[in-house]
Structure formats: C-alpha cells, structure tokens
C-alpha cells in the first residue's frame, strides 16, 4: 500500500457533500496560508522605501523575486513529495517552514533579512497552498472541480485582501513594524495546529479515484515527461501555463510597484491599504462564482476573457492619477483574476490523469508562480529606467496578448 493510503479504516466516498467537514477545515487552513502573503501586500514595499531608505525600485521589489523563485521551485517539488510522502506531511512541513517569517520581518536589521524571510514564505506557500489544492481535488472528485477550486482560491485570496487592509490600518496607527506582523504569528500558529490536529490525509480518496478512472496501459510517466507535456507538449496545457505565468507577472508588478506609485502621489498608508485590499478581495469573493461558471460554461473563454479584463484594469491604473481611477483599476484586476485563477487550476486538473495530476499541477504552478519573480524584477528595472507607468503598460500589453494565445491554443479545454 502506498504511504498516502495508509491509516484509513472507514469507507471513503468522493464528493463535496460526503467530505464537507474536511473541506471546510482545508478552507480555514488556506485562509491562514493566504493571510501570510497578505501581511506583505501593503506594508513591505513601504518598509523598503521608508524604513530601510531604499531608492532603487529593483532592490525594493527583490523580496518578491526571492518569494517567486522559492515558491515556483517548491511548487515543482510539491507534487512529487505529495505522491511519495502523502499530502498531510507536506502540508505540515510547509507550516513549520513558515513559522519564522513574521518574526524575521519584525526584527529584520537589514533588507537582506526581508529577502531571506520571503524565501521561507515562498517555500511555505509552495508546500501549504499546493497541498490544500490537491487535497480538495482528491476529496471532491472530477464532477465539481471548478467549484471546489473556486472555494479554495476564495478562502486564500479573501484572506490576502482582508489582511492587506488590516495591516494598512494597523500601520497607520502603530507604525510599519512590528504591530502589523502580529497577525502573521496568529496565522502561522492556527494553520499549523489545525493541519496537525484536525486535517486528515486524502490518500484514500485519491486511490478511489484511481480505481474509478484506471490509468491507461503502459509505463507510468516520468517527471521529465510530465514537465515537457505541461510546459510545451500539450497545446492546452501550454496555453494554461503561459496564462498562469502572465497573470502572476501582473500580480508581481502590482504587489511591488503599485504601493510605491500610490505613495509617490501622496496617498497615506491606510488608503494604500484599501487599494491593495480591494484587488485580492474582489478576486477572492468572485472565484466562488467563476469556479462554478467554468464547470458549466467551459474553461477557455472564461480564461481568455479574464486576461483581457486584467489588461483593461492595468490600462485604467496607468491612465489614472487619483484614488477613484486606481480603485476602478483594482476592481477590474480582481474581476479578471477571479475569472482566470480557479479556471486554470481546473483546466490543468481536467487534462491530467489522476496518476500524475499532483505532479502536473506542480509544473503548472511552477510556471504560474515564476511570474511573481519575472514581473517584480522586470517592472522594477523598467520603473528605474522609465518611471512607474511604462512597466504597467508593458505588462498590460502582455496580458492582452496572453488572452489571444489562450483563445487560439486552448481549444481542447472543457467546453459545454
């Protein structure tokens, strides 16, 4: 018996209704995972400029580069680790690695500590968020995959938005450090304890899906074959991978650059916190509906449309010079990303066989989250050379083009 199927002594059924208690616990865990990232959305770029007195935008955004690279590489490993050791041990490892992050940021004597903390945060996210995705897919089976992933991403990104708002509010009253990061201690402790004491492994559910949908005849795919298939070999999976990368390219730019843009126009920390909260909050809440919509209407059109809405949001942001325009841009970014995020996960899950789905998702998430690093680095360099507007426009153009690629190449995705 495989490690992930050990220790189960009761009948196992697939479906949300049959597994709702574990599903809700995993939503709570993923909210804690999202909250850990939300700590940084408003405050950390401002720490670089105002506390550590960094004047180079590329250097300020370097913490997102370290986060993105660490998360992308960890995503790549997470599927293989989950298949070998089980989902729950990998989830717990993610939380143990994430525990020092808020403490390191609170006490950091130099910017290098912030970069190092974000390496750990990237590993935490790559392991913990990946496992909440895989475990929910295991529990619900194939019939309501989009809905399940919409709920998963809702819990994480709603928590990001709420935490971005709260940290801005706290920082306005008590300063950029340490008070906002006490929330991180709460998230890390709650996520670890719930995962350890209440969450159960889903290996038996995965084994049941294997039985219902037997793997095709022939030798199992090696990881190199899966990597090549998801990255380039399958047109639909390539379309999904490039769309995920470009969507997070935009997010890496938004995370690092937009707080600096807003501050340069005179906005205070609290109003910056509102703008930084609106985008992930809209994104998070709407994913419940977009996940269901992708189950009923198909994946490809929703993804392409979402990329175009994101591109429009970036154009509005670049053209605006005040709070109202930036608020509209943030709402559009949230709507577009909600259309894309759970739908891409569901599309990759549709195309991957249960035997290699966790590893296939890990490859997709590698390319997607590499976008954080590429977006932060490229936008920082462009901002230092040409100002804040040029990188926003450049990434808007890439996002619009990515929607065309998705519409053209994603023809084999689920359609209704």
C-alpha positions in Angstrom: 0.0 0.0 0.0 1.3 3.5 -0.8 2.1 5.9 2.0 -0.7 8.2 1.1 -3.3 5.4 1.5 -2.2 4.1 4.9 -4.2 4.6 8.1 -7.7 4.7 6.6 -10.2 2.3 8.3 -13.6 3.7 7.1 -15.4 3.7 3.8 -14.3 6.5 1.5 -16.6 8.5 -0.9 -15.8 11.3 -3.3 -17.8 14.4 -3.4 -18.2 17.7 -1.5 -21.3 16.6 0.5 -19.6 13.5 1.7 -16.4 15.3 2.7 -17.6 18.8 3.7 -16.1 18.8 7.2 -12.6 18.1 5.9 -13.2 20.5 3.0 -14.2 23.3 5.5 -11.1 22.7 7.6 -8.9 23.0 4.5 -10.6 26.3 3.6 -9.6 27.5 7.1 -6.0 26.3 6.5 -5.8 28.0 3.2 -7.2 31.3 4.6 -4.2 31.2 7.0 -1.9 30.5 4.1 -3.3 33.5 2.2 -3.1 35.7 5.3 0.7 35.1 5.4 1.0 36.7 2.0 -1.5 39.4 2.8 0.9 40.6 5.5 3.2 41.9 2.8 0.9 43.4 0.2 0.7 46.8 1.7 3.5 47.2 4.2 6.6 45.5 3.0 7.2 47.7 -0.2 6.8 50.7 2.1 9.2 49.3 4.6 11.8 49.2 1.8 11.3 52.8 0.9 10.6 54.4 4.3 12.3 52.2 6.9 15.3 50.9 5.0 15.5 54.0 2.8 16.0 52.1 -0.4 15.7 54.3 -3.5 16.2 51.7 -6.2 12.8 50.2 -7.2 14.5 47.0 -8.4 16.0 46.5 -5.0 12.7 47.1 -3.2 11.0 44.5 -5.4 13.8 42.0 -4.8 11.8 40.5 -1.9 9.1 39.4 -4.4 11.7 38.0 -6.7 13.1 35.8 -3.9 9.5 34.8 -2.9 8.5 34.0 -6.5 11.6 31.9 -7.3 11.3 30.0 -4.0 7.6 29.3 -4.5 8.0 28.3 -8.1 10.7 25.8 -7.3 8.8 24.4 -4.3 5.7 24.0 -6.4 7.8 21.9 -8.8 8.8 19.6 -6.0 5.5 19.6 -4.1 3.7 17.1 -6.3 6.4 14.5 -6.2 6.7 15.0 -2.4 3.0 14.6 -2.0 2.9 11.4 -4.1 5.8 9.9 -2.1 5.0 11.0 1.5 1.4 12.0 1.4 -0.5 15.3 1.4 -0.6 16.0 5.1 3.1 15.6 5.9 3.9 18.1 3.1 1.3 20.5 4.4 2.8 20.3 7.9 6.3 20.9 6.5 5.0 24.0 4.8 3.7 25.4 8.1 6.9 24.6 10.1 9.0 26.4 7.5 6.6 29.4 7.5 6.6 29.9 11.3 9.8 32.2 11.4 8.6 34.5 8.6 6.7 37.2 10.6 9.4 37.2 13.3 12.1 37.7 10.8 10.3 40.7 9.2 9.6 42.3 12.6 13.2 42.1 13.8 15.0 42.5 10.4 18.1 44.7 10.9 18.7 44.9 7.1 16.8 44.4 3.8 18.7 41.0 3.4 16.6 39.6 6.2 13.4 40.6 4.4 14.6 38.8 1.3 15.6 35.7 3.3 12.2 35.7 5.1 10.5 35.7 1.7 12.5 32.7 0.6 10.9 30.9 3.6 7.5 32.4 2.7 7.8 31.1 -0.8 8.5 27.6 0.4 5.6 27.8 2.9 3.2 28.8 0.1 4.6 26.3 -2.4 4.0 23.4 0.0 1.0 24.5 2.0 -1.1 26.1 -0.7 -0.3 23.3 -3.2 -1.5 20.7 -0.7 -4.8 22.5 0.0 -5.4 22.5 -3.8 -4.5 18.8 -4.2 -6.4 17.7 -1.1 -9.6 19.4 -2.2 -9.3 17.9 -5.7 -8.9 14.5 -4.0 -12.0 15.0 -1.9 -14.5 16.2 -4.4 -13.5 14.1 -7.5 -13.9 15.4 -11.0 -17.6 16.5 -11.2 -17.4 19.7 -9.2 -13.7 20.5 -9.5 -14.1 24.1 -10.7 -16.4 24.9 -7.8 -14.1 23.3 -5.3 -11.1 25.2 -6.6 -13.1 28.4 -6.6 -13.8 28.0 -2.9 -10.2 27.2 -2.2 -8.9 30.3 -4.0 -11.6 32.4 -2.4 -10.5 31.4 1.0 -6.9 32.2 0.3 -7.3 35.5 -1.6 -10.1 36.9 0.5 -7.7 36.4 3.4 -5.0 38.2 1.5 -7.3 41.2 0.8 -8.6 41.4 4.4 -5.0 41.2 5.8 -3.7 43.8 3.3 -6.5 46.1 4.6 -5.9 45.3 8.3 -2.1 45.7 8.0 -2.6 49.1 6.4 -5.0 50.2 9.2 -2.6 48.9 11.9 0.4 50.5 10.3 -1.3 53.9 10.2 -1.9 53.8 13.9 1.2 51.9 15.2 3.8 52.1 12.5 5.1 49.8 9.8 6.8 47.4 12.3 6.2 45.3 14.4 2.4 45.6 15.0 1.1 44.6 11.6 3.1 41.3 11.7 1.5 40.1 14.9 -1.3 38.8 12.6 1.3 36.6 11.0 2.1 34.9 14.3 -1.7 34.2 14.6 -2.0 32.8 11.1 1.1 30.6 11.4 0.0 29.1 14.7 -3.6 28.5 13.6 -2.6 27.0 10.3 -0.1 24.6 11.9 -2.4 23.5 14.7 -5.5 22.9 12.5 -3.3 21.0 10.0 -1.7 18.9 12.7 -4.7 18.1 14.9 -7.8 18.1 12.6 -6.9 17.7 8.9 -6.7 14.1 7.6 -4.7 12.9 4.6 -6.6 12.4 1.4 -4.6 9.4 0.0 -7.6 7.1 0.2 -9.7 9.4 -1.8 -7.0 9.6 -4.5 -6.8 5.8 -4.5 -10.6 5.6 -5.0 -10.4 7.9 -8.0 -7.6 5.7 -9.4 -10.0 2.8 -9.2 -12.9 4.6 -10.8 -10.7 6.0 -13.6 -7.9 3.4 -14.1 -4.7 4.7 -15.5 -4.0 4.0 -19.2 -1.9 1.0 -20.2 1.8 1.5 -20.4 4.6 2.6 -18.3 3.9 5.5 -15.8 5.0 8.9 -17.0 8.4 10.1 -15.6 8.6 13.6 -14.1 10.6 14.9 -17.1 7.8 13.7 -19.4 5.2 15.4 -17.3 7.2 18.6 -17.2 7.6 18.6 -21.0 3.9 17.8 -21.5 2.6 20.6 -19.3 5.1 23.1 -20.4 5.1 22.6 -24.2 4.0 19.2 -25.4 0.2 19.6 -25.0 -1.3 22.7 -26.6 -4.0 23.3 -24.0 -1.6 22.8 -21.1 0.9 25.1 -22.7 -1.8 27.7 -23.1 -2.7 27.3 -19.4 0.9 27.6 -18.3 1.6 30.8 -20.2 -1.7 32.3 -19.0 -0.8 31.5 -15.4 2.7 33.0 -15.8 1.4 36.2 -17.3 -1.4 36.6 -14.7 1.1 36.4 -11.9 3.6 38.6 -13.9 0.9 41.2 -13.4 0.5 40.3 -9.7 4.2 40.6 -9.0 4.3 44.0 -10.6 1.1 45.1 -8.7 2.5 43.8 -5.3 5.8 45.6 -5.5 5.2 48.6 -7.7 1.7 49.9 -7.1 2.2 50.8 -3.4 5.2 52.9 -4.4 3.2 54.5 -7.2 0.4 55.4 -4.8 2.7 56.7 -2.2 4.5 58.9 -4.8 1.2 60.6 -5.5 0.7 61.4 -1.8 -1.6 58.6 -0.6 -1.2 57.6 3.0 -0.7 54.0 4.2 -4.4 53.5 5.1 -5.7 54.4 1.7 -2.9 52.4 0.0 -4.1 49.5 2.2 -7.7 50.0 0.9 -6.5 49.8 -2.8 -4.2 46.8 -2.1 -7.1 45.1 -0.3 -9.8 45.7 -3.0 -8.0 43.7 -5.7 -7.5 40.4 -3.9 -10.8 40.8 -2.1 -12.8 41.1 -5.3 -10.6 38.3 -6.8 -11.2 36.1 -3.8 -15.0 36.5 -3.5 -15.8 36.2 -7.2 -13.9 32.9 -7.5 -16.8 31.1 -6.0 -18.9 32.1 -8.9 -16.3 31.8 -11.6 -15.3 28.3 -10.5 -18.9 27.2 -10.8 -19.2 29.0 -14.2 -16.2 27.2 -15.6 -17.9 23.8 -14.7 -21.0 24.8 -16.7 -19.7 27.1 -19.5 -16.2 25.7 -20.1 -12.7 26.9 -19.3 -11.2 28.6 -22.4 -13.5 31.5 -22.9 -13.5 32.4 -19.2 -9.7 32.4 -19.0 -9.2 34.5 -22.2 -11.8 37.0 -21.1 -10.3 37.2 -17.6 -6.9 38.0 -19.1 -8.4 40.8 -21.2 -10.2 42.3 -18.2 -6.9 42.2 -16.3 -5.3 44.1 -19.2 -8.1 46.7 -19.1 -7.5 47.1 -15.3 -3.8 47.8 -15.9 -4.6 50.3 -18.6 -7.0 52.2 -16.3 -4.4 52.1 -13.5 -1.7 53.6 -15.8 -4.1 56.3 -17.1 -5.3 57.4 -13.6 -3.8 59.9 -11.2 -6.1 59.7 -8.3 -7.8 57.3 -5.9 -11.1 56.8 -7.8 -9.3 55.7 -11.0 -6.9 53.4 -9.1 -9.9 51.9 -7.3 -11.6 51.1 -10.6 -8.4 49.6 -11.9 -8.1 47.4 -8.7 -11.7 46.2 -9.1 -11.1 45.2 -12.8 -7.8 43.4 -11.8 -9.8 41.5 -9.2 -12.6 40.5 -11.6 -10.2 39.4 -14.3 -8.0 37.4 -12.0 -11.1 35.7 -10.5 -12.1 34.6 -13.9 -8.7 33.1 -14.6 -7.3 31.6 -11.4 -9.6 28.7 -10.4 -10.4 28.1 -14.0 -6.8 27.5 -14.9 -6.3 25.1 -12.0 -9.5 23.2 -13.0 -8.3 23.1 -16.7 -5.0 21.6 -15.8 -6.7 19.1 -13.5 -9.1 18.1 -16.3 -6.2 17.4 -18.6 -4.0 15.5 -16.1 -4.7 11.8 -15.2 -5.1 11.0 -11.5 -1.8 9.1 -11.5 0.2 12.3 -12.4 -2.2 15.1 -11.6 -0.4 16.3 -8.5 2.9 16.5 -10.4 1.1 18.1 -13.4 -0.3 20.8 -11.2 3.1 21.3 -9.7 4.5 22.0 -13.1 1.7 24.4 -14.0 2.1 26.2 -10.6 5.9 26.4 -11.2 5.3 28.4 -14.4 2.5 30.4 -12.8 4.4 31.5 -9.7 7.6 32.1 -11.6 5.5 35.1 -12.9 5.9 36.7 -9.5 9.7 36.9 -9.8 9.7 37.8 -13.5 7.0 40.5 -13.0 8.7 42.1 -10.0 12.1 42.1 -11.5 11.1 43.4 -14.9 8.8 46.0 -13.5 11.5 47.2 -11.1 14.1 47.6 -13.8 11.6 49.3 -16.1 10.4 51.7 -13.4 14.0 52.7 -12.5 14.7 53.4 -16.2 11.4 54.9 -17.4 9.1 55.6 -14.4 6.1 53.7 -13.0 3.7 54.0 -16.0 5.9 52.1 -18.6 6.0 48.8 -16.8 2.3 48.9 -16.2 1.6 49.4 -19.9 4.1 46.8 -20.9 2.5 44.1 -18.7 -0.9 45.2 -19.8 0.1 44.5 -23.4 1.5 41.1 -22.5 -1.7 40.2 -20.6 -3.9 41.1 -23.6 -1.7 39.1 -25.9 -1.9 36.1 -23.5 -5.7 36.1 -23.8 -5.3 35.7 -27.6 -2.9 32.8 -27.1 -5.4 31.1 -24.8 -8.3 31.5 -27.2 -6.2 30.2 -30.0 -4.4 27.2 -28.4 -6.8 26.2 -25.6 -9.3 24.5 -28.0 -9.2 21.1 -26.3 -10.2 22.5 -22.8 -13.5 21.6 -21.3 -16.3 23.2 -23.3 -20.1 23.0 -22.6 
